[in-house]
Amino acid sequence: MEVIVNGMPAGRQLIDADGTMRDITFDVRIDRSSWVAMRILPSSHTNPVFVIVGNKPIRASRDSAEWCLKGVDQCWSQKRRFIGANEMTDAVAAYDHARAEYRRIISECEN
């Protein structure tokens, strides 16, 4: 069992997968706003729990935000040819907005 903080393992406990219910505890320091989840490799992963510290937004990593920005560009490169002329202005605006948001997030990242 692992606890994950912002996509990175922050603690691990080995438990027998024998169907027995077990209480587990992790002592994890959260210094900045983060998302936290549990996973059992390779089979399952919980939804994240969002932890807000100092009323600041969650900024997991610059690499993650840059990956998302590249994803927007890749999606646009594949979909733009299928967008009708009557929808193109709105589509360009939506993709430009997404790029601007990811660039803003990148500028707010500490690492």
N, CA, C and O atoms as a GROMACS GRO file, in nm:
protein
  444
    1MET      N    1   0.086  -0.116   0.000
    1MET     CA    2   0.000   0.000   0.000
    1MET      C    3   0.090   0.122   0.000
    1MET      O    4   0.188   0.128   0.075
    2GLU      N    5   0.058   0.219  -0.084
    2GLU     CA    6   0.138   0.342  -0.089
    2GLU      C    7   0.047   0.463  -0.071
    2GLU      O    8  -0.068   0.463  -0.115
    3VAL      N    9   0.100   0.566  -0.007
    3VAL     CA   10   0.037   0.696  -0.006
    3VAL      C   11   0.113   0.780  -0.109
    3VAL      O   12   0.236   0.782  -0.112
    4ILE      N   13   0.037   0.850  -0.193
    4ILE     CA   14   0.093   0.929  -0.302
    4ILE      C   15   0.062   1.075  -0.275
    4ILE      O   16  -0.052   1.110  -0.246
    5VAL      N   17   0.164   1.161  -0.285
    5VAL     CA   18   0.146   1.305  -0.269
    5VAL      C   19   0.195   1.371  -0.396
    5VAL      O   20   0.312   1.361  -0.433
    6ASN      N   21   0.104   1.439  -0.464
    6ASN     CA   22   0.137   1.507  -0.590
    6ASN      C   23   0.204   1.413  -0.690
    6ASN      O   24   0.297   1.452  -0.761
    7GLY      N   25   0.155   1.290  -0.695
    7GLY     CA   26   0.203   1.193  -0.793
    7GLY      C   27   0.326   1.115  -0.754
    7GLY      O   28   0.372   1.029  -0.829
    8MET      N   29   0.382   1.143  -0.637
    8MET     CA   30   0.505   1.076  -0.594
    8MET      C   31   0.478   0.993  -0.468
    8MET      O   32   0.406   1.038  -0.379
    9PRO      N   33   0.535   0.873  -0.460
    9PRO     CA   34   0.519   0.793  -0.338
    9PRO      C   35   0.577   0.866  -0.217
    9PRO      O   36   0.689   0.917  -0.222
   10ALA      N   37   0.500   0.871  -0.108
   10ALA     CA   38   0.545   0.939   0.013
   10ALA      C   39   0.550   0.843   0.131
   10ALA      O   40   0.592   0.882   0.241
   11GLY      N   41   0.509   0.721   0.111
   11GLY     CA   42   0.514   0.620   0.216
   11GLY      C   43   0.464   0.488   0.163
   11GLY      O   44   0.383   0.483   0.070
   12ARG      N   45   0.513   0.380   0.224
   12ARG     CA   46   0.474   0.246   0.177
   12ARG      C   47   0.464   0.152   0.297
   12ARG      O   48   0.546   0.156   0.389
   13GLN      N   49   0.362   0.067   0.292
   13GLN     CA   50   0.347  -0.040   0.390
   13GLN      C   51   0.315  -0.169   0.316
   13GLN      O   52   0.230  -0.170   0.227
   14LEU      N   53   0.381  -0.275   0.352
   14LEU     CA   54   0.351  -0.405   0.295
   14LEU      C   55   0.244  -0.471   0.379
   14LEU      O   56   0.256  -0.480   0.501
   15ILE      N   57   0.138  -0.517   0.313
   15ILE     CA   58   0.031  -0.588   0.382
   15ILE      C   59  -0.003  -0.712   0.300
   15ILE      O   60   0.012  -0.713   0.178
   16ASP      N   61  -0.049  -0.816   0.369
   16ASP     CA   62  -0.089  -0.938   0.300
   16ASP      C   63  -0.222  -0.915   0.229
   16ASP      O   64  -0.315  -0.857   0.286
   17ALA      N   65  -0.230  -0.960   0.107
   17ALA     CA   66  -0.354  -0.948   0.028
   17ALA      C   67  -0.436  -1.074   0.050
   17ALA      O   68  -0.454  -1.155  -0.042
   18ASP      N   69  -0.487  -1.091   0.173
   18ASP     CA   70  -0.560  -1.212   0.207
   18ASP      C   71  -0.708  -1.187   0.235
   18ASP      O   72  -0.777  -1.276   0.285
   19GLY      N   73  -0.757  -1.069   0.204
   19GLY     CA   74  -0.897  -1.038   0.223
   19GLY      C   75  -0.932  -0.987   0.362
   19GLY      O   76  -1.047  -0.954   0.389
   20THR      N   77  -0.835  -0.981   0.450
   20THR     CA   78  -0.859  -0.933   0.586
   20THR      C   79  -0.857  -0.780   0.588
   20THR      O   80  -0.770  -0.716   0.529
   21MET      N   81  -0.957  -0.722   0.658
   21MET     CA   82  -0.959  -0.577   0.675
   21MET      C   83  -0.847  -0.537   0.771
   21MET      O   84  -0.828  -0.600   0.875
   22ARG      N   85  -0.773  -0.434   0.736
   22ARG     CA   86  -0.662  -0.387   0.819
   22ARG      C   87  -0.667  -0.234   0.829
   22ARG      O   88  -0.699  -0.165   0.732
   23ASP      N   89  -0.636  -0.183   0.945
   23ASP     CA   90  -0.617  -0.039   0.963
   23ASP      C   91  -0.473  -0.008   0.926
   23ASP      O   92  -0.381  -0.080   0.967
   24ILE      N   93  -0.453   0.098   0.848
   24ILE     CA   94  -0.317   0.142   0.816
   24ILE      C   95  -0.307   0.292   0.845
   24ILE      O   96  -0.406   0.365   0.839
   25THR      N   97  -0.187   0.334   0.877
   25THR     CA   98  -0.162   0.474   0.907
   25THR      C   99  -0.033   0.516   0.839
   25THR      O  100   0.065   0.442   0.840
   26PHE      N  101  -0.034   0.635   0.782
   26PHE     CA  102   0.085   0.693   0.724
   26PHE      C  103   0.109   0.828   0.792
   26PHE      O  104   0.014   0.903   0.816
   27ASP      N  105   0.232   0.857   0.823
   27ASP     CA  106   0.270   0.987   0.878
   27ASP      C  107   0.341   1.062   0.766
   27ASP      O  108   0.459   1.040   0.739
   28VAL      N  109   0.268   1.152   0.701
   28VAL     CA  110   0.320   1.223   0.584
   28VAL      C  111   0.311   1.373   0.610
   28VAL      O  112   0.205   1.425   0.646
   29ARG      N  113   0.422   1.441   0.593
   29ARG     CA  114   0.425   1.586   0.611
   29ARG      C  115   0.378   1.654   0.482
   29ARG      O  116   0.428   1.625   0.374
   30ILE      N  117   0.281   1.743   0.496
   30ILE     CA  118   0.229   1.820   0.383
   30ILE      C  119   0.266   1.967   0.407
   30ILE      O  120   0.204   2.033   0.491
   31ASP      N  121   0.366   2.017   0.333
   31ASP     CA  122   0.415   2.154   0.353
   31ASP      C  123   0.347   2.255   0.261
   31ASP      O  124   0.350   2.375   0.289
   32ARG      N  125   0.287   2.208   0.153
   32ARG     CA  126   0.222   2.299   0.058
   32ARG      C  127   0.096   2.232   0.007
   32ARG      O  128   0.080   2.110   0.020
   33SER      N  129   0.007   2.308  -0.051
   33SER     CA  130  -0.118   2.252  -0.103
   33SER      C  131  -0.085   2.138  -0.198
   33SER      O  132   0.002   2.150  -0.284
   34SER      N  133  -0.157   2.026  -0.181
   34SER     CA  134  -0.122   1.903  -0.252
   34SER      C  135  -0.246   1.818  -0.275
   34SER      O  136  -0.350   1.840  -0.214
   35TRP      N  137  -0.232   1.721  -0.364
   35TRP     CA  138  -0.332   1.615  -0.373
   35TRP      C  139  -0.269   1.488  -0.318
   35TRP      O  140  -0.150   1.462  -0.336
   36VAL      N  141  -0.352   1.410  -0.249
   36VAL     CA  142  -0.306   1.289  -0.181
   36VAL      C  143  -0.398   1.174  -0.220
   36VAL      O  144  -0.520   1.191  -0.225
   37ALA      N  145  -0.340   1.058  -0.246
   37ALA     CA  146  -0.418   0.940  -0.282
   37ALA      C  147  -0.349   0.816  -0.227
   37ALA      O  148  -0.234   0.822  -0.183
   38MET      N  149  -0.420   0.706  -0.231
   38MET     CA  150  -0.364   0.576  -0.191
   38MET      C  151  -0.365   0.487  -0.315
   38MET      O  152  -0.451   0.499  -0.402
   39ARG      N  153  -0.265   0.396  -0.320
   39ARG     CA  154  -0.267   0.300  -0.430
   39ARG      C  155  -0.213   0.166  -0.384
   39ARG      O  156  -0.132   0.155  -0.292
   40ILE      N  157  -0.261   0.065  -0.452
   40ILE     CA  158  -0.210  -0.071  -0.439
   40ILE      C  159  -0.160  -0.107  -0.577
   40ILE      O  160  -0.239  -0.123  -0.671
   41LEU      N  161  -0.029  -0.121  -0.590
   41LEU     CA  162   0.028  -0.155  -0.721
   41LEU      C  163   0.008  -0.302  -0.750
   41LEU      O  164   0.023  -0.383  -0.658
   42PRO      N  165  -0.026  -0.342  -0.869
   42PRO     CA  166  -0.057  -0.258  -0.984
   42PRO      C  167  -0.206  -0.244  -1.009
   42PRO      O  168  -0.247  -0.212  -1.120
   43SER      N  169  -0.287  -0.267  -0.906
   43SER     CA  170  -0.429  -0.287  -0.933
   43SER      C  171  -0.522  -0.170  -0.909
   43SER      O  172  -0.625  -0.161  -0.976
   44SER      N  173  -0.493  -0.081  -0.816
   44SER     CA  174  -0.594   0.019  -0.784
   44SER      C  175  -0.534   0.149  -0.732
   44SER      O  176  -0.420   0.154  -0.686
   45HIS      N  177  -0.616   0.254  -0.741
   45HIS     CA  178  -0.574   0.389  -0.702
   45HIS      C  179  -0.700   0.462  -0.659
   45HIS      O  180  -0.801   0.459  -0.730
   46THR      N  181  -0.696   0.528  -0.545
   46THR     CA  182  -0.813   0.604  -0.501
   46THR      C  183  -0.821   0.736  -0.576
   46THR      O  184  -0.726   0.778  -0.643
   47ASN      N  185  -0.935   0.800  -0.566
   47ASN     CA  186  -0.946   0.938  -0.611
   47ASN      C  187  -0.863   1.025  -0.516
   47ASN      O  188  -0.838   0.986  -0.402
   48PRO      N  189  -0.821   1.142  -0.563
   48PRO     CA  190  -0.739   1.227  -0.476
   48PRO      C  191  -0.822   1.296  -0.369
   48PRO      O  192  -0.942   1.321  -0.385
   49VAL      N  193  -0.755   1.326  -0.260
   49VAL     CA  194  -0.806   1.416  -0.157
   49VAL      C  195  -0.721   1.542  -0.169
   49VAL      O  196  -0.598   1.533  -0.175
   50PHE      N  197  -0.784   1.657  -0.173
   50PHE     CA  198  -0.712   1.782  -0.192
   50PHE      C  199  -0.686   1.846  -0.056
   50PHE      O  200  -0.779   1.867   0.023
   51VAL      N  201  -0.559   1.879  -0.029
   51VAL     CA  202  -0.518   1.939   0.097
   51VAL      C  203  -0.468   2.080   0.065
   51VAL      O  204  -0.371   2.098  -0.009
   52ILE      N  205  -0.534   2.179   0.121
   52ILE     CA  206  -0.499   2.318   0.095
   52ILE      C  207  -0.421   2.373   0.214
   52ILE      O  208  -0.466   2.366   0.329
   53VAL      N  209  -0.303   2.427   0.186
   53VAL     CA  210  -0.216   2.484   0.289
   53VAL      C  211  -0.198   2.633   0.258
   53VAL      O  212  -0.161   2.670   0.147
   54GLY      N  213  -0.223   2.716   0.358
   54GLY     CA  214  -0.203   2.860   0.342
   54GLY      C  215  -0.290   2.922   0.235
   54GLY      O  216  -0.254   3.025   0.177
   55ASN      N  217  -0.404   2.861   0.206
   55ASN     CA  218  -0.499   2.911   0.106
   55ASN      C  219  -0.435   2.927  -0.032
   55ASN      O  220  -0.479   3.011  -0.111
   56LYS      N  221  -0.332   2.847  -0.060
   56LYS     CA  222  -0.264   2.853  -0.190
   56LYS      C  223  -0.311   2.739  -0.279
   56LYS      O  224  -0.351   2.634  -0.229
   57PRO      N  225  -0.306   2.759  -0.410
   57PRO     CA  226  -0.352   2.654  -0.502
   57PRO      C  227  -0.255   2.536  -0.503
   57PRO      O  228  -0.139   2.548  -0.467
   58ILE      N  229  -0.307   2.422  -0.547
   58ILE     CA  230  -0.224   2.302  -0.563
   58ILE      C  231  -0.142   2.318  -0.690
   58ILE      O  232  -0.197   2.341  -0.797
   59ARG      N  233  -0.013   2.304  -0.677
   59ARG     CA  234   0.079   2.310  -0.791
   59ARG      C  235   0.176   2.194  -0.774
   59ARG      O  236   0.283   2.209  -0.715
   60ALA      N  237   0.138   2.078  -0.829
   60ALA     CA  238   0.215   1.956  -0.806
   60ALA      C  239   0.358   1.969  -0.859
   60ALA      O  240   0.454   1.948  -0.785
   61SER      N  241   0.371   2.002  -0.987
   61SER     CA  242   0.506   2.017  -1.042
   61SER      C  243   0.499   2.090  -1.176
   61SER      O  244   0.399   2.085  -1.247
   62ARG      N  245   0.606   2.156  -1.207
   62ARG     CA  246   0.619   2.223  -1.336
   62ARG      C  247   0.611   2.119  -1.448
   62ARG      O  248   0.545   2.142  -1.550
   63ASP      N  249   0.679   2.006  -1.430
   63ASP     CA  250   0.678   1.900  -1.532
   63ASP      C  251   0.536   1.855  -1.564
   63ASP      O  252   0.502   1.834  -1.680
   64SER      N  253   0.454   1.839  -1.461
   64SER     CA  254   0.316   1.796  -1.481
   64SER      C  255   0.237   1.900  -1.560
   64SER      O  256   0.164   1.864  -1.653
   65ALA      N  257   0.252   2.026  -1.524
   65ALA     CA  258   0.180   2.133  -1.595
   65ALA      C  259   0.229   2.146  -1.739
   65ALA      O  260   0.150   2.171  -1.830
   66GLU      N  261   0.360   2.130  -1.760
   66GLU     CA  262   0.413   2.136  -1.896
   66GLU      C  263   0.362   2.018  -1.979
   66GLU      O  264   0.336   2.033  -2.099
   67TRP      N  265   0.348   1.901  -1.917
   67TRP     CA  266   0.292   1.784  -1.984
   67TRP      C  267   0.148   1.814  -2.029
   67TRP      O  268   0.108   1.780  -2.140
   68CYS      N  269   0.071   1.877  -1.941
   68CYS     CA  270  -0.067   1.912  -1.975
   68CYS      C  271  -0.072   2.012  -2.090
   68CYS      O  272  -0.156   1.999  -2.179
   69LEU      N  273   0.016   2.112  -2.088
   69LEU     CA  274   0.021   2.209  -2.197
   69LEU      C  275   0.054   2.140  -2.330
   69LEU      O  276  -0.008   2.170  -2.432
   70LYS      N  277   0.148   2.049  -2.328
   70LYS     CA  278   0.180   1.973  -2.450
   70LYS      C  279   0.060   1.890  -2.495
   70LYS      O  280   0.038   1.872  -2.615
   71GLY      N  281  -0.017   1.839  -2.398
   71GLY     CA  282  -0.137   1.763  -2.432
   71GLY      C  283  -0.240   1.849  -2.504
   71GLY      O  284  -0.305   1.802  -2.598
   72VAL      N  285  -0.256   1.973  -2.460
   72VAL     CA  286  -0.348   2.065  -2.528
   72VAL      C  287  -0.302   2.087  -2.673
   72VAL      O  288  -0.382   2.084  -2.766
   73ASP      N  289  -0.170   2.110  -2.689
   73ASP     CA  290  -0.117   2.131  -2.824
   73ASP      C  291  -0.135   2.007  -2.912
   73ASP      O  292  -0.169   2.019  -3.030
   74GLN      N  293  -0.113   1.889  -2.854
   74GLN     CA  294  -0.130   1.766  -2.930
   74GLN      C  295  -0.276   1.745  -2.969
   74GLN      O  296  -0.306   1.708  -3.083
   75CYS      N  297  -0.365   1.770  -2.875
   75CYS     CA  298  -0.508   1.756  -2.905
   75CYS      C  299  -0.549   1.852  -3.017
   75CYS      O  300  -0.620   1.812  -3.109
   76TRP      N  301  -0.504   1.976  -3.010
   76TRP     CA  302  -0.536   2.074  -3.114
   76TRP      C  303  -0.482   2.028  -3.249
   76TRP      O  304  -0.551   2.040  -3.350
   77SER      N  305  -0.360   1.977  -3.251
   77SER     CA  306  -0.301   1.936  -3.379
   77SER      C  307  -0.381   1.824  -3.445
   77SER      O  308  -0.380   1.811  -3.568
   78GLN      N  309  -0.449   1.743  -3.365
   78GLN     CA  310  -0.526   1.632  -3.420
   78GLN      C  311  -0.671   1.669  -3.451
   78GLN      O  312  -0.730   1.610  -3.542
   79LYS      N  313  -0.727   1.763  -3.381
   79LYS     CA  314  -0.870   1.794  -3.394
   79LYS      C  315  -0.902   1.913  -3.482
   79LYS      O  316  -1.013   1.922  -3.534
   80ARG      N  317  -0.807   2.004  -3.502
   80ARG     CA  318  -0.839   2.130  -3.570
   80ARG      C  319  -0.892   2.108  -3.711
   80ARG      O  320  -0.976   2.184  -3.759
   81ARG      N  321  -0.844   2.006  -3.778
   81ARG     CA  322  -0.889   1.983  -3.916
   81ARG      C  323  -1.034   1.937  -3.925
   81ARG      O  324  -1.094   1.941  -4.032
   82PHE      N  325  -1.091   1.894  -3.812
   82PHE     CA  326  -1.230   1.846  -3.811
   82PHE      C  327  -1.328   1.953  -3.761
   82PHE      O  328  -1.448   1.928  -3.754
   83ILE      N  329  -1.278   2.069  -3.727
   83ILE     CA  330  -1.363   2.176  -3.674
   83ILE      C  331  -1.416   2.259  -3.789
   83ILE      O  332  -1.341   2.306  -3.874
   84GLY      N  333  -1.548   2.276  -3.790
   84GLY     CA  334  -1.612   2.353  -3.895
   84GLY      C  335  -1.579   2.500  -3.889
   84GLY      O  336  -1.545   2.553  -3.783
   85ALA      N  337  -1.588   2.566  -4.003
   85ALA     CA  338  -1.556   2.708  -4.011
   85ALA      C  339  -1.641   2.790  -3.915
   85ALA      O  340  -1.594   2.888  -3.858
   86ASN      N  341  -1.767   2.750  -3.897
   86ASN     CA  342  -1.857   2.825  -3.809
   86ASN      C  343  -1.823   2.806  -3.660
   86ASN      O  344  -1.873   2.881  -3.576
   87GLU      N  345  -1.738   2.709  -3.627
   87GLU     CA  346  -1.697   2.686  -3.488
   87GLU      C  347  -1.550   2.719  -3.462
   87GLU      O  348  -1.504   2.714  -3.348
   88MET      N  349  -1.477   2.754  -3.567
   88MET     CA  350  -1.333   2.771  -3.554
   88MET      C  351  -1.294   2.883  -3.458
   88MET      O  352  -1.203   2.865  -3.377
   89THR      N  353  -1.362   2.997  -3.464
   89THR     CA  354  -1.328   3.109  -3.376
   89THR      C  355  -1.342   3.068  -3.230
   89THR      O  356  -1.254   3.097  -3.148
   90ASP      N  357  -1.452   3.000  -3.195
   90ASP     CA  358  -1.472   2.955  -3.058
   90ASP      C  359  -1.370   2.848  -3.019
   90ASP      O  360  -1.321   2.848  -2.906
   91ALA      N  361  -1.337   2.759  -3.110
   91ALA     CA  362  -1.240   2.654  -3.080
   91ALA      C  363  -1.102   2.714  -3.055
   91ALA      O  364  -1.034   2.676  -2.960
   92VAL      N  365  -1.061   2.806  -3.139
   92VAL     CA  366  -0.931   2.872  -3.120
   92VAL      C  367  -0.928   2.942  -2.985
   92VAL      O  368  -0.830   2.933  -2.912
   93ALA      N  369  -1.036   3.011  -2.951
   93ALA     CA  370  -1.042   3.082  -2.823
   93ALA      C  371  -1.034   2.984  -2.705
   93ALA      O  372  -0.966   3.011  -2.606
   94ALA      N  373  -1.102   2.870  -2.716
   94ALA     CA  374  -1.100   2.772  -2.608
   94ALA      C  375  -0.960   2.712  -2.589
   94ALA      O  376  -0.912   2.700  -2.476
   95TYR      N  377  -0.896   2.675  -2.698
   95TYR     CA  378  -0.761   2.619  -2.688
   95TYR      C  379  -0.661   2.724  -2.641
   95TYR      O  380  -0.571   2.693  -2.562
   96ASP      N  381  -0.674   2.847  -2.687
   96ASP     CA  382  -0.586   2.955  -2.641
   96ASP      C  383  -0.604   2.979  -2.491
   96ASP      O  384  -0.508   3.003  -2.419
   97HIS      N  385  -0.730   2.971  -2.446
   97HIS     CA  386  -0.757   2.987  -2.303
   97HIS      C  387  -0.690   2.875  -2.223
   97HIS      O  388  -0.629   2.902  -2.120
   98ALA      N  389  -0.702   2.752  -2.270
   98ALA     CA  390  -0.639   2.639  -2.200
   98ALA      C  391  -0.487   2.657  -2.194
   98ALA      O  392  -0.426   2.636  -2.090
   99ARG      N  393  -0.428   2.697  -2.306
   99ARG     CA  394  -0.282   2.720  -2.307
   99ARG      C  395  -0.244   2.829  -2.207
   99ARG      O  396  -0.146   2.815  -2.134
  100ALA      N  397  -0.319   2.937  -2.204
  100ALA     CA  398  -0.289   3.048  -2.113
  100ALA      C  399  -0.299   3.003  -1.967
  100ALA      O  400  -0.217   3.042  -1.884
  101GLU      N  401  -0.399   2.922  -1.936
  101GLU     CA  402  -0.415   2.873  -1.800
  101GLU      C  403  -0.298   2.784  -1.760
  101GLU      O  404  -0.245   2.797  -1.650
  102TYR      N  405  -0.256   2.693  -1.849
  102TYR     CA  406  -0.142   2.607  -1.815
  102TYR      C  407  -0.013   2.688  -1.804
  102TYR      O  408   0.071   2.657  -1.720
  103ARG      N  409   0.003   2.789  -1.886
  103ARG     CA  410   0.121   2.876  -1.873
  103ARG      C  411   0.120   2.951  -1.740
  103ARG      O  412   0.224   2.968  -1.676
  104ARG      N  413   0.001   2.995  -1.697
  104ARG     CA  414  -0.010   3.061  -1.567
  104ARG      C  415   0.025   2.963  -1.455
  104ARG      O  416   0.099   2.998  -1.363
  105ILE      N  417  -0.027   2.842  -1.464
  105ILE     CA  418   0.003   2.741  -1.362
  105ILE      C  419   0.153   2.712  -1.359
  105ILE      O  420   0.212   2.701  -1.252
  106ILE      N  421   0.215   2.698  -1.476
  106ILE     CA  422   0.360   2.674  -1.485
  106ILE      C  423   0.435   2.787  -1.414
  106ILE      O  424   0.532   2.761  -1.342
  107SER      N  425   0.391   2.910  -1.433
  107SER     CA  426   0.461   3.024  -1.369
  107SER      C  427   0.444   3.022  -1.217
  107SER      O  428   0.524   3.083  -1.146
  108GLU      N  429   0.343   2.954  -1.166
  108GLU     CA  430   0.319   2.947  -1.022
  108GLU      C  431   0.387   2.828  -0.955
  108GLU      O  432   0.386   2.817  -0.832
  109CYS      N  433   0.445   2.740  -1.033
  109CYS     CA  434   0.507   2.619  -0.978
  109CYS      C  435   0.641   2.651  -0.912
  109CYS      O  436   0.718   2.733  -0.960
  110GLU      N  437   0.665   2.584  -0.801
  110GLU     CA  438   0.791   2.598  -0.730
  110GLU      C  439   0.900   2.508  -0.788
  110GLU      O  440   1.018   2.542  -0.784
  111ASN      N  441   0.860   2.394  -0.842
  111ASN     CA  442   0.959   2.299  -0.894
  111ASN      C  443   0.919   2.246  -1.028
  111ASN      O  444   0.991   2.165  -1.086
   0.00000   0.00000   0.00000
